[in-house]
C-alpha cells in the first residue's frame, strides 16, 4: 500500500538532497510562497548581514526601495559612516524583533519615542542608533529633525513596499526601564553610560519574538494591506553574550529561538515567508567554508552563494553553480573598507574581551 513518502521529491530525503550532492550543488533550498517580481519594491531592514541584500537586488536589476537617500555632497565613504544605503531607512542595524516593532510603532505614531540623548565630547548621540552620526548632533533640535526624517522614511517605505525583508540577528537586548524601550547596544559600549538600576538585559523567548513580529506586521499591514514579509535569520554569530553562557552555546540558543519564531510565523500566515540564509551559511555540509578566519565574518563568496539561491528561487530557474565554482559572481560590491565588522555595531564588544584594549570614545 502506498504511503506519503513514496510521492516525495528528492529534496525531501537527506541522502539525495544533502549527502550525495557536492555542497555547492545542493539546490531547491527555498520554494517562495509568493512571487517577488523584478519591479516589486523591496524594503530591507535587520542585522548587519541584511546589509548585503539591497545592493545585491540592485545588481540583479530588481527594485530595492531606499526611502532615505543620502543628501548631496557626501562621498561613498560618508554614506558608510552615516548609515546611508545600508537599509531602506537610516535606523542602523536592527538586531531584534522588539527593536523593529519599536521603530515601526514610532513611525506610525502608535508610540512616541523619548526625547532622550546621550552626550559625548563630539555632541549628542541618539541612543537608538548611536553609531550613525560620527560627529554627533549639535543640538536636540538637530537630533530630533534627523530622527523625524528617518521615521518619515519608514512610513514611506512601508506604504510603498510590496515585500519587507527582515533579518533577525539577536535575542539578547538591553532595555531602558525608565522609558521601557529597547536599545540597539548596551550603554557604555558605543556611547552613553551604563546604569545597572536602569539598563537590564532581556533574552527574548520564541513566544516574545513571535509576538513582536506579529504586532509589527499587523501595524505595517494597517498602512499597506498588500505587504508581504520575507524573514531570514543572520548566520553571523554573537560577538559576545551577557548571559554568562559560553559564546557558542549562547549563539546556538539565540539563533534557534529566532529560527523557530520565523518558521512558526511563516507557517501561520500566507503573507509571511522564510528564506534560509542561515542554513545556507551555517549548515554543516558547508563545513564553515563561507566564514572568514574569525569564524564570524561571512565571506563575499558566502554572500554571493546565498543571494544566488535567493535569485534562483525568485526566478524559478536553477542557480548557476558553475559560476560559484569558477569564482564569485561579478556583481558590483558595496563600498567596504573594514569587512563585515565595519557594519556590525556589536563588533565593538570584542574590544572588551580578555586581553583586548577597549576603543577610545
Buried (B, 14 or more C-beta within 10 A) or exposed (E): EEEEEEEEEEEEEEEEBBEEBEBBEBBBBBEBBBEBEEEBBBBBBBBBBBBBBBBBBBBBEBBBBBBBEBEEEEEEEEBBBBBBBBBBBBBBBBBBBBBBBBBBBBBBEEBEBBEBBBEBEBBBBBBBBBBBBEEBBEEEEBBBEBBEEBBBBBBBBBBBBBBBBBBBBBBBBBBBEEBEBBBBBBBBBBBBEEEEEBBEEBBBEBEBBBBBBBBBBEBBBEEBEEBBBBBBBBBBBBBBBBBEBEBEEBBBBBBEBBBBBBBBBBEEBEBBBBBBBBBBBBBEBBEEEBBBEEEBBBBBBBBBBBBBBBBBBBEEEEBEBEEBEEEBBEBEBBEBEEBBBBBBBBBBBBEBEEEEEEEEE
